[in-house]
């Protein structure tokens, strides 16, 4: 696992690693979703700074084969995301991953995250200025070996309560190599905002893993509820795909922009894995309380 910096001090230092994902036994490679509330801007959140584990969704989406795609919905109170700490006013997200012709690959998401006053109250009790909601995705794809060009995109809106101090950042990772961070602390002040990066060259093999995620920063001194809505994504895009969608300038494959010839692969949560992940989360939460 790499060492990472703090978003507030160094926005370019976000790094992705998934020790809990990697520790779980796998029958097949899958699309996973992780949600953690952290007291620092480090990603992955250190155990001692993990404030709340809000959910894992571990699903047997398997290795994405050529010309297939998945759609994964994550909602407050839904499978794998029960919000035991009652921090979220709402959390509604849709994540799409796609493999085109065994070469071009896509990861995209849209989410609305609204935090309650409870979160600010808890942060103030801890004496921390900000709390961070870390949302991470992971997917494996069949690909053609070579060095390919990857793009990233992040756009969004913040409500009036979030504008003074909230922010959001996104970063992708290709087979363990980090793409640049886009967005950063306090960018809700410029809402609506839009950031892009690319092309960034990365080498891939016959199987490629994309990891991508968003870190939401919420100020403990803000007015609540605070709400941030965005799309984000990372892709090695097929140059022949153009949706002519002004709301999708990078031509991500989304839940509404889907090219012909792709087959939807059902992505059903795996109940047995929730039990394993729940045990891991419980252990982390216990360690955090003992550390406190």
PLY file of the C-alpha trace (Angstrom):
ply
format ascii 1.0
element vertex 292
property float x
property float y
property float z
element edge 291
property int vertex1
property int vertex2
end_header
0.00 0.00 0.00
1.34 3.39 -0.94
1.81 6.34 1.38
-0.53 9.20 0.63
-0.83 12.86 1.51
-3.67 15.00 2.82
-6.10 16.46 0.30
-6.19 19.82 2.06
-2.41 20.19 1.98
-1.62 18.46 -1.32
-4.57 17.80 -3.64
-2.30 15.93 -6.06
-1.43 13.31 -3.47
-4.58 11.19 -3.41
-3.67 7.53 -3.85
-5.90 4.45 -4.03
-5.41 1.14 -2.27
-7.88 -1.47 -1.08
-6.46 -3.66 1.71
-9.88 -4.93 2.77
-10.87 -5.73 -0.80
-7.65 -7.62 -1.37
-7.96 -9.51 1.91
-11.28 -11.07 0.96
-11.40 -14.48 -0.79
-12.60 -14.17 -4.39
-14.41 -16.74 -6.50
-14.21 -14.35 -9.45
-13.14 -10.82 -10.19
-15.95 -8.37 -9.48
-17.28 -4.85 -9.33
-17.00 -3.65 -5.72
-18.18 -0.48 -3.96
-16.81 0.84 -0.65
-18.05 3.82 1.44
-16.10 5.13 4.46
-16.32 8.33 6.53
-12.85 9.54 7.55
-11.52 12.31 9.79
-8.57 13.04 7.49
-8.21 13.48 3.73
-6.02 10.40 3.31
-7.28 7.82 0.83
-7.31 4.99 1.83
-8.44 6.19 5.26
-6.03 5.03 8.01
-7.60 2.69 10.55
-7.05 5.16 13.40
-8.85 7.88 11.43
-11.77 5.78 10.18
-14.80 7.50 11.64
-17.51 5.25 10.21
-17.77 2.36 7.78
-21.02 3.06 6.00
-21.07 0.18 3.57
-19.51 -2.38 1.28
-21.18 -3.79 -1.79
-19.37 -6.87 -3.04
-20.96 -8.23 -6.18
-20.21 -11.14 -8.53
-20.07 -8.94 -11.63
-17.11 -11.11 -12.62
-14.54 -10.21 -15.22
-16.14 -7.96 -17.83
-15.80 -9.64 -21.21
-15.86 -7.87 -24.59
-19.03 -5.94 -25.40
-20.59 -6.21 -21.94
-21.51 -3.65 -19.31
-22.83 -3.49 -15.74
-25.07 -1.04 -13.91
-24.76 -0.95 -10.12
-27.14 1.08 -7.93
-26.22 2.03 -4.37
-28.86 3.70 -2.23
-29.32 4.69 1.38
-30.90 1.75 3.18
-30.26 -0.60 0.27
-28.17 -3.79 0.16
-24.74 -3.30 1.67
-25.41 0.32 2.66
-27.54 0.68 5.78
-26.00 3.92 7.15
-25.76 2.60 10.73
-24.47 5.95 11.99
-27.36 7.92 10.48
-25.06 10.52 8.89
-26.69 10.65 5.46
-29.80 12.61 4.64
-29.68 10.82 1.29
-27.18 8.79 -0.71
-28.17 7.73 -4.20
-25.65 6.53 -6.76
-25.47 4.68 -10.07
-22.21 3.18 -11.31
-21.61 1.87 -14.84
-18.66 -0.15 -16.12
-18.26 -1.29 -19.73
-15.86 -3.23 -21.98
-16.05 -2.46 -25.71
-14.54 -5.05 -28.07
-12.10 -6.29 -25.44
-10.07 -3.13 -25.80
-11.81 0.08 -24.73
-12.92 0.26 -21.10
-15.12 2.61 -19.08
-15.94 3.39 -15.45
-18.54 6.09 -14.72
-20.74 7.10 -11.82
-23.30 9.65 -10.76
-24.23 10.31 -7.15
-26.11 12.68 -4.87
-24.71 12.77 -1.33
-26.47 14.79 1.37
-25.07 14.89 4.91
-27.06 15.48 8.10
-26.32 17.82 11.00
-25.43 14.67 12.97
-22.18 14.44 11.00
-21.16 18.01 11.90
-22.06 17.44 15.55
-19.88 14.33 15.70
-17.01 16.13 13.96
-17.17 19.00 16.43
-17.08 16.53 19.33
-13.92 15.05 17.83
-12.39 18.49 17.31
-11.92 17.96 13.55
-12.64 20.66 10.99
-13.75 18.39 8.14
-15.08 14.92 7.58
-14.49 13.06 4.33
-16.72 10.54 2.60
-14.58 8.16 0.56
-16.43 6.25 -2.17
-14.41 3.75 -4.20
-15.15 1.41 -7.12
-13.18 -1.49 -8.60
-13.70 -3.43 -11.85
-11.67 -5.87 -13.97
-11.86 -5.99 -17.78
-10.64 -8.07 -20.71
-8.27 -5.82 -22.71
-5.78 -5.87 -25.55
-2.18 -5.49 -24.30
-0.50 -2.21 -25.12
-0.06 1.38 -23.97
-3.34 3.24 -24.10
-4.67 6.73 -23.36
-6.95 7.26 -20.35
-9.22 10.22 -19.59
-10.84 11.36 -16.34
-13.81 13.62 -15.73
-15.49 15.21 -12.71
-18.40 17.66 -12.77
-20.96 18.68 -10.22
-23.17 21.01 -8.29
-23.20 21.92 -4.60
-26.18 23.37 -2.76
-25.94 26.71 -0.95
-25.05 25.06 2.36
-22.15 23.17 0.80
-20.72 26.05 -1.23
-18.78 27.85 1.53
-16.48 25.02 2.62
-17.21 21.70 0.93
-15.25 20.13 -1.88
-14.77 16.97 -3.90
-11.92 15.24 -5.73
-11.67 12.26 -8.08
-8.82 9.98 -9.09
-8.52 6.84 -11.18
-6.01 4.02 -11.05
-5.01 1.62 -13.86
-3.40 -1.65 -12.75
-1.97 0.08 -9.68
-0.71 3.18 -11.54
-2.36 6.39 -10.37
-3.90 8.87 -12.76
-3.80 12.56 -11.77
-6.21 13.95 -9.17
-8.90 16.28 -10.49
-10.92 18.60 -8.26
-9.95 19.35 -4.68
-10.67 21.01 -1.38
-13.13 23.90 -1.41
-14.16 23.62 -5.07
-17.85 23.83 -4.13
-17.25 27.58 -3.86
-17.08 27.59 -7.67
-20.18 25.44 -8.17
-21.11 24.34 -10.76
-17.66 22.99 -11.57
-16.10 20.72 -14.19
-12.63 19.18 -14.35
-11.03 16.88 -16.91
-7.67 15.20 -17.38
-6.15 13.30 -20.25
-4.97 11.66 -22.23
-2.65 9.89 -19.77
-0.69 6.93 -21.15
-0.78 3.66 -19.17
0.27 0.14 -20.07
-2.30 -2.66 -19.86
-2.29 -6.43 -20.29
-4.90 -9.04 -21.18
-6.79 -8.18 -17.99
-6.94 -4.60 -16.69
-8.19 -3.40 -13.33
-9.66 0.08 -12.98
-10.10 1.61 -9.55
-11.80 4.95 -9.25
-13.39 6.98 -6.55
-14.51 10.23 -5.10
-13.59 11.95 -1.85
-16.25 14.36 -0.58
-15.12 16.98 1.94
-17.76 18.34 4.33
-17.00 21.17 6.74
-17.96 20.70 10.39
-18.64 24.45 10.55
-21.10 24.43 7.66
-24.89 24.66 7.60
-26.57 21.29 7.19
-27.83 19.41 5.33
-25.04 19.84 2.74
-25.58 18.24 -0.67
-23.19 17.52 -3.57
-24.33 16.00 -6.88
-21.93 14.77 -9.54
-20.96 12.56 -12.39
-17.37 11.29 -12.56
-15.42 8.69 -14.44
-12.29 7.20 -15.96
-12.00 5.64 -19.40
-9.88 4.40 -22.29
-12.46 5.51 -24.87
-13.38 4.06 -28.24
-12.79 6.96 -30.67
-15.70 5.73 -32.81
-18.21 6.36 -29.99
-19.72 9.85 -29.97
-23.05 10.38 -28.22
-23.25 14.08 -29.18
-24.45 14.64 -25.61
-23.56 18.12 -24.29
-23.81 16.75 -20.74
-21.28 14.00 -21.56
-18.42 15.72 -23.43
-15.95 12.85 -22.82
-18.42 10.28 -24.22
-18.49 8.08 -21.14
-20.75 5.04 -21.33
-23.44 5.88 -18.77
-26.84 4.59 -17.72
-28.39 6.77 -20.44
-25.62 6.84 -23.08
-25.08 3.21 -24.14
-23.76 2.33 -27.62
-25.40 -0.46 -29.64
-23.91 -3.93 -29.46
-23.32 -4.10 -25.69
-24.96 -6.73 -23.47
-25.99 -5.89 -19.91
-24.48 -8.25 -17.34
-26.61 -8.71 -14.21
-24.81 -7.54 -11.08
-26.51 -9.16 -8.07
-25.00 -8.62 -4.58
-23.50 -11.71 -3.00
-25.01 -12.24 0.50
-22.22 -14.52 1.74
-19.62 -11.86 0.99
-21.58 -9.23 2.96
-21.06 -11.38 6.04
-17.30 -11.53 5.45
-17.09 -7.81 4.78
-19.32 -7.03 7.75
-16.90 -8.86 10.01
-14.00 -6.85 8.63
-15.87 -3.58 9.08
-16.77 -4.47 12.64
-13.12 -5.11 13.44
-12.10 -1.73 12.03
-14.85 0.11 13.89
-13.72 -1.56 17.11
-10.12 -0.56 16.51
-11.20 3.04 15.92
-13.17 3.18 19.16
-10.27 1.69 21.10
-7.89 4.18 19.52
-10.20 7.00 20.50
0 1
1 2
2 3
3 4
4 5
5 6
6 7
7 8
8 9
9 10
10 11
11 12
12 13
13 14
14 15
15 16
16 17
17 18
18 19
19 20
20 21
21 22
22 23
23 24
24 25
25 26
26 27
27 28
28 29
29 30
30 31
31 32
32 33
33 34
34 35
35 36
36 37
37 38
38 39
39 40
40 41
41 42
42 43
43 44
44 45
45 46
46 47
47 48
48 49
49 50
50 51
51 52
52 53
53 54
54 55
55 56
56 57
57 58
58 59
59 60
60 61
61 62
62 63
63 64
64 65
65 66
66 67
67 68
68 69
69 70
70 71
71 72
72 73
73 74
74 75
75 76
76 77
77 78
78 79
79 80
80 81
81 82
82 83
83 84
84 85
85 86
86 87
87 88
88 89
89 90
90 91
91 92
92 93
93 94
94 95
95 96
96 97
97 98
98 99
99 100
100 101
101 102
102 103
103 104
104 105
105 106
106 107
107 108
108 109
109 110
110 111
111 112
112 113
113 114
114 115
115 116
116 117
117 118
118 119
119 120
120 121
121 122
122 123
123 124
124 125
125 126
126 127
127 128
128 129
129 130
130 131
131 132
132 133
133 134
134 135
135 136
136 137
137 138
138 139
139 140
140 141
141 142
142 143
143 144
144 145
145 146
146 147
147 148
148 149
149 150
150 151
151 152
152 153
153 154
154 155
155 156
156 157
157 158
158 159
159 160
160 161
161 162
162 163
163 164
164 165
165 166
166 167
167 168
168 169
169 170
170 171
171 172
172 173
173 174
174 175
175 176
176 177
177 178
178 179
179 180
180 181
181 182
182 183
183 184
184 185
185 186
186 187
187 188
188 189
189 190
190 191
191 192
192 193
193 194
194 195
195 196
196 197
197 198
198 199
199 200
200 201
201 202
202 203
203 204
204 205
205 206
206 207
207 208
208 209
209 210
210 211
211 212
212 213
213 214
214 215
215 216
216 217
217 218
218 219
219 220
220 221
221 222
222 223
223 224
224 225
225 226
226 227
227 228
228 229
229 230
230 231
231 232
232 233
233 234
234 235
235 236
236 237
237 238
238 239
239 240
240 241
241 242
242 243
243 244
244 245
245 246
246 247
247 248
248 249
249 250
250 251
251 252
252 253
253 254
254 255
255 256
256 257
257 258
258 259
259 260
260 261
261 262
262 263
263 264
264 265
265 266
266 267
267 268
268 269
269 270
270 271
271 272
272 273
273 274
274 275
275 276
276 277
277 278
278 279
279 280
280 281
281 282
282 283
283 284
284 285
285 286
286 287
287 288
288 289
289 290
290 291
